[in-house]
Each structure stands twice: as C-alpha cells, then as structure tokens.
Amino acid sequence: MRYKKKRLLKIAFIIAIVALAVFLYFNNSINLGLDLQGGSHIVLQAQPTEERDITNQVMSGIQQVIERRVNQLGLTEPVIQREGDDRIIVELPAVDNPNEAIETIGRTAVLTFRNPAGQVLMTGEFVKNATADYDQYGRPVVSFEMNNEGANKFENITRQYMGQKIGIYLDDELLTNPTVQSVISDKGQITGYDSVEAAEKDAILIREGSLPVPVEVVQSRTVGPALGEISIRRSIIAGLVGLALVAVYMMFYYRFPGVLAAAVLIIYGVLLMGTLAGLQATLTLPGIAGLILSIGMAVDANIIIFERIKDERKSGKTLRASIDAGFKRAYKTIIDANVTTLITALILAYYTSGTVRGFAVTLGIGVLVSMFTAFFITRNVIDLFTHSNLLQSDAAFGAKRR
C-alpha cells in the first residue's frame, strides 16, 4: 500500500510538471532569432583617430554604448557582439530598414555647445538625461538636464554669452542656434525638430552617450521573414519525421516498452518547449538543430535502459528485479554520455557567440531535460505497467526476437 501511494505521488508530480510546461509554453513566447524572424544584420568597424587608437577598452566602450542605444529602441532579443579586434556585429530582429537603425546606433553622437566663433564651450558628457518633449507652443524639442558639474559650467557660459547665440551641435551638425535670453543652469531645450520621432532619436544619442571613436558600416544586409518561415516549416517537418521514425523503430524493436518510450518522448518535447518558453530563450536555426539532436540523446538514454533490462531478463531475473538492476546499470552510462555533451555545450556557449552559442544553449537544455525524463519519467511510467502482461512478454524489451 505504501509503495502504491508513493508511486501515485510520483505520477501526480509528473502530471504537474507537464501541466506547468504547457502553461509556460502558452503564456510565454519563445523568441525567434534573426535567421528565423528576419531583420537586419549590421557590421560596424571602429576607426582610429589622432587622439585615440583602437584598444580592447575602446571596443568595450563602443559595445556598451551601442547596447544601450539598441535597448532604447525596444527591440526583442537583439544581438550585439564583437568580431575580431575592431568590429561589432549588430543583429536586429524584425527591423526591415537597417539604414534607420544605423542612424541611431552608428553615429558617434558627440554633443557640443559652441560660441559664435565656433569654439567648443562644453560637451554632452555633462548631460544627465535627455528626453523628447514638446515646448509651450506644441513644437517637438529635446529637453535635457545637466549634472551638478555641468549645471555650474552651463550657468557660467550662459551668463558670459548673454544676448549672443550658442550653437548646439551633434557630430558637427547644427541642431539649433538659440540666443541666450536668460541664465540657464541645470535644464534646457533643443529646438528645430520637424517631428517628435526625430527628437526621440537625438534624445537617445545624447542620453546614452557618445562613442569613444567613430564607427563605419562595412556590411549591412536584410534577412527577409519569408526565408525564416521556410526554415521553420522545414525544421518542423524534419523534427516530426525524425520523431516518427524513431518512435516506429522503438515500437517495432522493443514492443510495448517502445510504445511507452514514444509516449515519454512526447512528454520530453512538451517539457523542452515549456522550459525554453519559461526561459524566454531565443531560437535560431542552429538552435533547432540542437533541439533535434537532443531528441536523439533522449532516445539513446531509453535504448541504454532497455538493453540493460534485456540483459538482466536473459540472466533469469524477474521483471521487477531486471528493471531495478537495468536502471541502476544504465545510470552511469547515461550520466557519462550526457555530461561529456554538456561540457562541450558549456564550452561552446562560453567561448562562442551568435548562432553557435544558440546551438550550444538549446543542446544543453535539451540534454538536461532528456536526463530528467530518462531517470524519473521513464522509470515511473514503466513501473506503472510492471504487472502488465505486455511487459511480462518474452518479446518485451527486445529480449526475444522472432
């Protein structure tokens, strides 16, 4: 009685885990990468200046500024990564026009305040915040706020140039050239915009800081969503065909245990998709390949278990004893095989980026889920049918072939 109660609790736990996976899948989204969703692929190359060479610190600064700017665009799962010594790769899903994105992420964005003679009085490094707004006449402007040091400096400048014009430039492009009519300290406005969208773009550049050195676009291309749809459709077909062929083989060779393995494989798929959705993972085409490969790992674990049980049955043990000994002997082999795969996946995920990292992450998650299904779900599902004639049969687990 105690054994039955324990077994029912385990089955209830499995049902709860599957229900949670279904809930996560339908209430969270698995993000699609650039190769599946479509979007823009941009490669930026840093340009050295007379004052500054391209160093690792400079590249890190460029990457951080670009990341902040891209995050302000509100895109889903953008990819910003370094390539070589002087390049940055930017992938923007669902962005059809890369030129618009380049205007925001690729500009050096050095804000300067200049006197009538063109001399730089102050730079944007003292600006604490900048937002798109409307002035009292309903015209779009950029409202900015200085930090404490900048407020004192700006107050002295406006006092010195009272009644004169102070030009506000962004990358040597004149934004506005207002006349100082009063002393200004911590807050001000930049006018001259045709739309609030244009004001917002400049506000992002000013707010998120300038690039340490200029960057040049060396590659820009657009991946159409149609290509992604074709890739998804073909990947789904490949996965379903592979799953069906594996299930047929398992049922043919292992009979009823093979049917149970096919059912567990479906549970594995549900748990895997629920886990990816719960983590809000980004799925790429190589990532799908990693998922399909992990299906093979899950099947391999079941085959190892069934073969060990078959060996125990051939030695004359009872079904219960064979199942216990078979699982016990299979654990070490399964752990060894999966841990080596996990180590490889971790190395790839740590040292690579982009699509290769996507492959490694999905493969690693798939392997972890397959180990759980093999050790816990497969064992408890088989235990449910221990007293069934379908498992008592000589042909079960491939112990007797005709």
NORWOSUL-V837084 format. One record per pair of residues at least 24 apart in sequence whose C-alpha atoms are under 10 Angstrom apart, sorted by the first residue. I is the first residue (numbers start at 1). GAP is how many residues later the second one is. Records with the same first field share a line. If there is no record, write none. Layout:
# NORWOSUL-V837084
I: GAP ; GAP
This chain:
# NORWOSUL-V837084
4: 380
7: 373 ; 374 ; 376 ; 377
8: 372 ; 376
10: 366 ; 367 ; 370 ; 371
11: 365 ; 366 ; 369 ; 370 ; 373
13: 364
14: 253 ; 359 ; 362 ; 363 ; 366 ; 367
15: 252
17: 250 ; 253 ; 254 ; 257
18: 249 ; 250 ; 252 ; 253 ; 256
19: 251 ; 252 ; 255
20: 250 ; 251 ; 254 ; 255 ; 258
21: 246 ; 248 ; 249 ; 250 ; 251 ; 252 ; 253 ; 254 ; 255 ; 256 ; 257
22: 248 ; 249 ; 251 ; 252 ; 253 ; 255
23: 251 ; 254 ; 255
24: 247 ; 249 ; 250 ; 251 ; 252 ; 253 ; 254 ; 255 ; 256
25: 245 ; 246 ; 247 ; 248 ; 249 ; 250 ; 251 ; 252 ; 253 ; 255
26: 247 ; 248 ; 251 ; 252
27: 247 ; 250 ; 251
28: 246 ; 248 ; 249 ; 250 ; 251 ; 252 ; 253
29: 245 ; 247 ; 248 ; 249 ; 250 ; 251 ; 252 ; 253
30: 243 ; 244 ; 245 ; 246 ; 247 ; 248 ; 249 ; 250 ; 251 ; 252 ; 253
31: 45 ; 46 ; 62 ; 245 ; 246 ; 249 ; 250 ; 251 ; 252 ; 253
32: 44 ; 45 ; 61 ; 62 ; 196 ; 200 ; 248 ; 249 ; 250 ; 251 ; 252 ; 253
33: 43 ; 44 ; 45 ; 46 ; 58 ; 59 ; 60 ; 61 ; 195 ; 248 ; 249 ; 250 ; 251 ; 252 ; 254 ; 321 ; 322 ; 325
34: 43 ; 44 ; 45 ; 57 ; 58 ; 59 ; 60 ; 61 ; 188 ; 189 ; 190 ; 191 ; 194 ; 248 ; 249 ; 250 ; 251 ; 320 ; 321
35: 56 ; 58 ; 188 ; 189 ; 190 ; 192 ; 193 ; 194 ; 196 ; 197 ; 248 ; 249 ; 250 ; 251 ; 320
36: 57 ; 58 ; 187 ; 188 ; 189 ; 190 ; 191 ; 192 ; 193 ; 194 ; 195 ; 196 ; 247 ; 248 ; 249
37: 55 ; 56 ; 57 ; 58 ; 186 ; 187 ; 188 ; 189 ; 190 ; 191 ; 192 ; 194 ; 195 ; 246 ; 247
38: 53 ; 54 ; 55 ; 56 ; 57 ; 58 ; 184 ; 185 ; 186 ; 187 ; 188 ; 189 ; 190 ; 191
39: 39 ; 52 ; 53 ; 54 ; 55 ; 56 ; 57 ; 58 ; 59 ; 182 ; 183 ; 184 ; 185 ; 186 ; 189
40: 38 ; 50 ; 51 ; 52 ; 53 ; 54 ; 55 ; 56 ; 57 ; 58 ; 59 ; 61 ; 180 ; 181 ; 182 ; 183 ; 184
41: 38 ; 48 ; 49 ; 50 ; 51 ; 52 ; 54 ; 55 ; 57 ; 178 ; 179 ; 180 ; 181 ; 182
42: 38 ; 46 ; 47 ; 48 ; 49 ; 50 ; 56 ; 57 ; 59 ; 60 ; 64 ; 175 ; 176 ; 177 ; 178 ; 179 ; 180
43: 37 ; 38 ; 39 ; 40 ; 44 ; 45 ; 46 ; 47 ; 48 ; 63 ; 172 ; 173 ; 174 ; 175 ; 176 ; 177 ; 178
44: 38 ; 39 ; 42 ; 43 ; 44 ; 45 ; 46 ; 58 ; 61 ; 62 ; 170 ; 171 ; 172 ; 173 ; 174 ; 175 ; 176
45: 37 ; 38 ; 39 ; 40 ; 41 ; 42 ; 43 ; 44 ; 61 ; 169 ; 170 ; 171 ; 172 ; 173 ; 174
46: 39 ; 40 ; 41 ; 42 ; 165 ; 166 ; 167 ; 168 ; 169 ; 170 ; 171 ; 172
47: 39 ; 40 ; 165 ; 166 ; 167 ; 168 ; 169
48: 38 ; 164 ; 165 ; 166 ; 167
49: 163 ; 164 ; 165
51: 162
52: 160 ; 161
53: 160
54: 31 ; 32 ; 158 ; 159
55: 30 ; 31
56: 29 ; 30
57: 155
58: 28 ; 153 ; 154 ; 155
59: 26 ; 27 ; 28 ; 29 ; 152 ; 153 ; 154
60: 28 ; 152
61: 149 ; 150 ; 151 ; 152
62: 24 ; 25 ; 26 ; 44 ; 46 ; 148 ; 149 ; 150 ; 151 ; 152 ; 153
63: 24 ; 25 ; 26 ; 27 ; 148
64: 144 ; 145 ; 147
65: 40 ; 41 ; 43 ; 140 ; 143 ; 144 ; 145 ; 146 ; 147
66: 24 ; 38 ; 39 ; 40 ; 41 ; 139 ; 142 ; 143 ; 144 ; 145
67: 38 ; 141
68: 37 ; 136 ; 137 ; 139 ; 140 ; 141
69: 32 ; 35 ; 36 ; 37 ; 132 ; 135 ; 136 ; 137 ; 138 ; 139 ; 140
70: 31 ; 34 ; 35 ; 134 ; 138
71: 133
72: 32 ; 128 ; 129 ; 132 ; 133 ; 136
73: 28 ; 31 ; 32 ; 128 ; 131
76: 206
77: 203 ; 204 ; 205
78: 204
79: 274 ; 275
80: 273 ; 274
81: 271 ; 272 ; 273
82: 271
83: 270
86: 129
87: 128 ; 129 ; 130 ; 131
88: 127 ; 129
89: 130 ; 131 ; 265
90: 130
91: 129 ; 130 ; 131 ; 263
92: 130
93: 129 ; 130 ; 132
94: 128 ; 129 ; 130 ; 131
95: 127 ; 128 ; 129
96: 125 ; 126 ; 127 ; 128 ; 129
97: 123 ; 124 ; 125
98: 122 ; 123 ; 124
99: 118 ; 121 ; 122
100: 101
101: 100
102: 114 ; 115 ; 118
103: 98 ; 99 ; 102
104: 97 ; 98 ; 100 ; 101
105: 96 ; 99 ; 100 ; 106 ; 110
106: 99 ; 105 ; 108 ; 109 ; 110 ; 111
107: 63 ; 64 ; 98 ; 103 ; 104 ; 106 ; 107 ; 108 ; 109
108: 62 ; 63 ; 97 ; 101 ; 102 ; 103 ; 104 ; 105 ; 106 ; 107 ; 108
109: 60 ; 61 ; 62 ; 63 ; 64 ; 93 ; 95 ; 96 ; 97 ; 98 ; 99 ; 100 ; 101 ; 102 ; 103 ; 104 ; 105
110: 59 ; 60 ; 61 ; 62 ; 63 ; 95 ; 96 ; 99 ; 100 ; 101 ; 102 ; 103 ; 104
111: 57 ; 58 ; 59 ; 60 ; 61 ; 62 ; 63 ; 64 ; 91 ; 94 ; 95 ; 98 ; 99
112: 54 ; 55 ; 56 ; 57 ; 58 ; 59 ; 60 ; 61 ; 62
113: 41 ; 44 ; 53 ; 54 ; 55 ; 56 ; 57 ; 61 ; 64
114: 43 ; 51 ; 52 ; 53 ; 54 ; 55 ; 60 ; 63
115: 42 ; 46 ; 49 ; 50 ; 51 ; 52 ; 53 ; 62
116: 45 ; 48 ; 49 ; 50 ; 51 ; 61
117: 48 ; 49 ; 50
118: 48 ; 49
119: 47 ; 48
120: 46 ; 47 ; 48 ; 49
121: 32 ; 33 ; 36 ; 45 ; 46
122: 28 ; 31 ; 32 ; 35 ; 46
123: 27 ; 45 ; 46 ; 47
124: 26 ; 44 ; 45 ; 46 ; 82 ; 83 ; 85 ; 86
125: 25 ; 81 ; 82 ; 83 ; 84 ; 85
126: 24 ; 25 ; 27 ; 28 ; 60 ; 83
127: 24 ; 59 ; 60 ; 79 ; 80 ; 81 ; 82
128: 58 ; 59 ; 78 ; 79 ; 80 ; 81
129: 58 ; 74 ; 75 ; 77 ; 78 ; 79 ; 80
130: 57 ; 58 ; 59 ; 60 ; 69 ; 70 ; 72 ; 73 ; 74 ; 75 ; 76 ; 77 ; 78
131: 58 ; 68 ; 69 ; 70 ; 71 ; 72 ; 73 ; 75 ; 76
132: 57 ; 58 ; 63 ; 64 ; 65 ; 66 ; 67 ; 68 ; 69 ; 70 ; 71 ; 72
133: 56 ; 57 ; 58 ; 63 ; 66 ; 67 ; 70
134: 55 ; 57 ; 61 ; 62 ; 65
135: 54 ; 55 ; 56
139: 52 ; 53 ; 54 ; 55 ; 56 ; 57
140: 49 ; 50 ; 51 ; 52 ; 53 ; 54 ; 55 ; 56 ; 57 ; 58 ; 59 ; 60
141: 47 ; 48 ; 49 ; 50 ; 51 ; 52 ; 53 ; 54 ; 55 ; 57 ; 58 ; 59 ; 61 ; 62
142: 46 ; 47 ; 48 ; 49 ; 50 ; 51 ; 54 ; 56 ; 57 ; 58 ; 59 ; 60 ; 61 ; 62 ; 64
143: 44 ; 45 ; 46 ; 47 ; 48 ; 56 ; 60
144: 42 ; 43 ; 44 ; 45 ; 46 ; 59 ; 62 ; 63
145: 40 ; 41 ; 42 ; 43 ; 44 ; 62
146: 39 ; 40 ; 41 ; 42
147: 38 ; 39 ; 40
148: 37 ; 38
149: 36 ; 37
150: 35 ; 36 ; 37
151: 33 ; 34 ; 35 ; 36
152: 32 ; 33 ; 34
153: 31 ; 32 ; 33
154: 29 ; 30 ; 31 ; 32 ; 33 ; 34
155: 27 ; 28 ; 29 ; 30 ; 31 ; 32
156: 27 ; 28 ; 29
157: 26 ; 27 ; 28
158: 24 ; 25 ; 26 ; 27
159: 24 ; 25 ; 26
170: 32 ; 35 ; 36 ; 40
171: 39 ; 43
175: 27
228: 56 ; 57
231: 53 ; 54 ; 57
232: 52 ; 53 ; 56
235: 50 ; 53 ; 54 ; 57
236: 52 ; 56
238: 51 ; 54
239: 49 ; 50 ; 52 ; 53 ; 54 ; 56
240: 52
242: 50 ; 53 ; 54
243: 26 ; 49 ; 52 ; 53 ; 56
246: 49 ; 50 ; 53
247: 52
250: 49 ; 52 ; 53 ; 147 ; 148
251: 145 ; 146 ; 147
252: 146
253: 142 ; 143 ; 144 ; 145 ; 146 ; 147 ; 148
254: 49 ; 52 ; 53 ; 56 ; 137 ; 141 ; 142 ; 143 ; 144 ; 145 ; 146 ; 147
255: 135 ; 136 ; 138 ; 140 ; 141 ; 142 ; 143
256: 126 ; 129 ; 133 ; 134 ; 135 ; 137 ; 139 ; 140 ; 141 ; 142
257: 45 ; 49 ; 121 ; 124 ; 125 ; 128 ; 133 ; 134 ; 138 ; 139 ; 140 ; 141
258: 44 ; 45 ; 48 ; 138 ; 139 ; 140
260: 42 ; 118 ; 121 ; 122 ; 125
261: 37 ; 38 ; 41 ; 42 ; 45 ; 113 ; 116 ; 117 ; 120 ; 121
262: 37 ; 40
263: 115 ; 118
264: 34 ; 35 ; 38 ; 106 ; 109 ; 110 ; 113 ; 114 ; 117
265: 30 ; 33 ; 34 ; 37 ; 105 ; 108 ; 109 ; 113
267: 106 ; 110 ; 111
268: 27 ; 30 ; 98 ; 101 ; 102 ; 103 ; 104 ; 105 ; 106 ; 109
269: 26 ; 29 ; 97 ; 100 ; 101
271: 95 ; 98 ; 99 ; 101 ; 102
272: 90 ; 93 ; 94 ; 95 ; 96 ; 97 ; 98
273: 93
275: 90 ; 91 ; 94
276: 86 ; 89 ; 90
281: 77 ; 80 ; 81
282: 76 ; 79 ; 80
283: 72 ; 75 ; 76 ; 78 ; 79
284: 70 ; 71 ; 72 ; 73 ; 74 ; 75 ; 78
285: 70 ; 71 ; 73 ; 74
286: 68 ; 69 ; 70 ; 71 ; 72 ; 73 ; 74 ; 76 ; 77
287: 68 ; 69 ; 70 ; 71 ; 72 ; 73 ; 74 ; 75 ; 76
288: 70 ; 71 ; 74 ; 75
289: 69 ; 70 ; 71 ; 73 ; 74
290: 55 ; 66 ; 68 ; 69 ; 70 ; 71 ; 72 ; 73 ; 74 ; 75 ; 76 ; 77
291: 68 ; 69 ; 70 ; 71 ; 72 ; 73 ; 74 ; 75 ; 76
292: 70 ; 71 ; 74
293: 66 ; 69 ; 70 ; 73 ; 74
294: 44 ; 47 ; 68 ; 69 ; 70 ; 71 ; 72 ; 73 ; 74 ; 75 ; 76
295: 68 ; 71 ; 72 ; 75
296: 71 ; 74
297: 37 ; 40 ; 41 ; 44 ; 66 ; 69 ; 70 ; 73 ; 74
298: 36 ; 40 ; 68 ; 69 ; 70 ; 71 ; 72 ; 73 ; 74 ; 75 ; 76
299: 71 ; 75
300: 34 ; 37 ; 70 ; 74
301: 29 ; 30 ; 32 ; 33 ; 34 ; 36 ; 37 ; 69 ; 70 ; 72 ; 73 ; 74 ; 77
302: 25 ; 28 ; 32 ; 68 ; 69 ; 71 ; 72 ; 73 ; 76 ; 77
303: 27 ; 94
304: 25 ; 26 ; 27 ; 29 ; 30 ; 70
305: 24 ; 25 ; 26 ; 28 ; 29 ; 69 ; 70 ; 73 ; 74 ; 92
306: 24 ; 90 ; 91 ; 92 ; 93
307: 90 ; 91 ; 92
308: 89
309: 87 ; 88 ; 89 ; 90
310: 84 ; 85 ; 86 ; 87 ; 88 ; 89 ; 90
311: 86 ; 87 ; 88
312: 87
313: 81 ; 83 ; 84 ; 86
314: 80 ; 85 ; 86
318: 74
319: 67 ; 68 ; 72 ; 73 ; 74
320: 63 ; 66 ; 67 ; 72
323: 56 ; 59 ; 60 ; 63
324: 55 ; 59
327: 47 ; 48 ; 51 ; 52
328: 47
330: 44 ; 45
331: 40 ; 43 ; 44
334: 37 ; 40 ; 41
335: 36 ; 40
337: 30
338: 26 ; 29 ; 30 ; 32 ; 33
339: 25 ; 28 ; 29 ; 32
341: 26
342: 24 ; 25 ; 26
